[in-house]
Amino acid sequence: MWNYRVFRYEQDEENKLYISECYYDDKKELKGYVSPLDIFNKGLWDENLDGLREVLHMLLQATTRPIIIISEDESIREES
């Protein structure tokens, strides 16, 4: 399963926030992510307007969940 989440790099002195995709296992535990610095290099897209609206809705939903912190060693955890 995947969705979008808000991320922050732990070592970023500016505390910038990013949105990116993340992946969950069958137990719904966070297992991986697409680098927030890479996610939009391909552009935000879908095959039709309804699909694009759904992606935008998922991006907005990401702002309602805890922020995911990316550590210097690229491990991830939810912000407490």
C-alpha positions as CSV (number, residue, x, y, z in Angstrom):
1,M,0.0,0.0,0.0
2,W,1.2,3.5,-0.6
3,N,0.1,7.1,0.0
4,Y,1.6,10.6,0.3
5,R,3.1,12.0,3.5
6,V,4.8,15.2,4.5
7,F,8.6,14.7,5.1
8,R,11.3,16.7,6.7
9,Y,15.1,16.1,6.7
10,E,16.4,15.9,10.2
11,Q,19.7,17.7,9.3
12,D,18.0,20.5,7.3
13,E,18.6,23.8,9.2
14,E,15.8,25.5,7.3
15,N,13.3,22.8,8.3
16,K,11.7,22.6,4.8
17,L,8.7,20.4,4.4
18,Y,8.3,18.1,1.4
19,I,5.5,15.8,0.2
20,S,6.4,12.4,-1.3
21,E,5.2,8.9,-1.7
22,C,5.7,6.3,1.0
23,Y,5.1,2.6,1.2
24,Y,3.6,0.3,3.8
25,D,3.8,-3.4,4.4
26,D,0.8,-5.7,5.0
27,K,0.8,-4.7,8.7
28,K,0.5,-1.0,7.6
29,E,3.9,-0.2,9.0
30,L,5.9,2.4,7.1
31,K,8.6,0.6,5.1
32,G,10.0,3.0,2.5
33,Y,9.6,6.2,0.6
34,V,10.6,7.9,-2.6
35,S,13.1,10.7,-2.0
36,P,11.2,13.9,-1.6
37,L,13.9,15.6,-3.6
38,D,13.1,13.3,-6.6
39,I,9.4,12.8,-6.5
40,F,8.3,15.7,-8.7
41,N,11.2,15.6,-11.2
42,K,8.7,13.7,-13.5
43,G,5.9,16.1,-12.8
44,L,2.6,15.6,-11.0
45,W,0.5,13.6,-13.4
46,D,-2.3,11.1,-13.9
47,E,-4.0,9.7,-17.0
48,N,-7.1,11.9,-16.8
49,L,-8.5,14.9,-14.9
50,D,-10.4,12.8,-12.4
51,G,-7.2,10.9,-11.5
52,L,-5.3,14.1,-11.2
53,R,-7.9,15.4,-8.8
54,E,-7.6,12.3,-6.7
55,V,-3.8,12.7,-6.5
56,L,-4.3,16.3,-5.4
57,H,-6.8,15.1,-2.7
58,M,-4.2,12.6,-1.4
59,L,-1.6,15.3,-1.3
60,L,-3.9,17.5,0.8
61,Q,-4.6,14.5,3.1
62,A,-0.9,14.1,3.7
63,T,-1.0,17.4,5.6
64,T,-3.3,15.8,8.3
65,R,-0.9,13.1,9.3
66,P,2.3,13.2,11.4
67,I,5.4,14.4,9.6
68,I,8.0,11.8,8.7
69,I,11.5,12.6,9.7
70,I,14.4,11.4,7.4
71,S,17.6,10.9,9.4
72,E,21.0,11.5,8.1
73,D,21.4,7.7,7.6
74,E,18.1,7.8,5.6
75,S,16.1,5.9,8.2
76,I,12.6,7.2,8.8
77,R,10.4,7.8,11.8
78,E,7.2,9.7,12.5
79,E,7.7,13.0,14.3
80,S,6.6,12.8,17.9
